[in-house]
Amino acid sequence: MEVNMQKNDEVGFLRLNQVLQIIPVSKSAWWGGCKTGRFPAPVKLGPKTTAWKKEDIIKLSDTLGNDENEN
């Protein structure tokens, strides 16, 4: 049951301000990283609504955290 709850926590979308609370970079650095492929690509939820898959941001956060620990 705990596994299902963990998977449910990873489902959904995050808006830019929510992403930047997890990955502490500037907006311009974030958009540049999305453009170069360093960060996940956004998903358009509507004509004026852009978000990122929560699971992609969690994976990125874990990856960046692991990279820091290796240095």
C-alpha positions in Angstrom: 0.0 0.0 0.0 2.9 2.4 0.7 4.2 1.9 -2.8 0.9 3.0 -4.3 0.8 6.1 -2.1 4.4 6.9 -3.2 3.4 6.5 -6.9 0.3 8.7 -6.4 2.6 11.4 -4.9 4.6 11.5 -8.1 1.5 11.8 -10.4 0.5 15.3 -11.6 1.9 18.5 -12.9 3.9 21.4 -11.4 3.8 25.0 -12.5 7.1 27.0 -13.0 7.1 28.5 -9.5 6.6 25.1 -7.9 9.4 23.7 -10.0 11.7 26.5 -8.9 11.0 25.7 -5.3 12.5 22.2 -5.9 15.2 23.1 -8.4 16.7 26.4 -7.1 17.7 28.2 -10.4 16.5 31.4 -12.0 13.6 31.4 -14.4 16.0 32.2 -17.3 18.4 29.4 -16.3 15.4 27.0 -16.1 14.1 27.9 -19.6 17.6 27.7 -21.0 18.0 24.2 -19.5 14.7 23.2 -21.0 15.8 24.4 -24.4 19.1 22.6 -24.3 17.6 19.4 -22.9 19.3 19.6 -19.5 15.9 20.0 -17.8 12.6 18.2 -18.8 10.5 19.7 -21.5 7.3 21.5 -20.5 3.8 20.2 -21.2 1.1 22.6 -22.5 -2.1 22.1 -20.5 -3.9 24.9 -22.3 -3.2 28.0 -24.4 -1.7 29.9 -21.5 -0.8 27.1 -19.1 2.6 25.4 -19.1 3.6 22.8 -16.6 6.1 19.9 -16.0 5.4 16.3 -15.1 5.9 16.0 -11.4 7.7 12.6 -11.8 10.2 14.2 -14.2 11.0 17.0 -11.7 11.4 14.4 -8.9 13.8 12.4 -11.0 15.7 15.5 -11.9 16.0 16.5 -8.3 17.2 13.0 -7.3 19.8 13.1 -10.2 21.1 16.5 -9.2 21.3 15.5 -5.6 23.3 12.4 -6.5 25.7 14.4 -8.7 26.4 16.7 -5.7 27.2 13.8 -3.4 29.7 12.4 -5.9 31.8 15.6 -6.0 
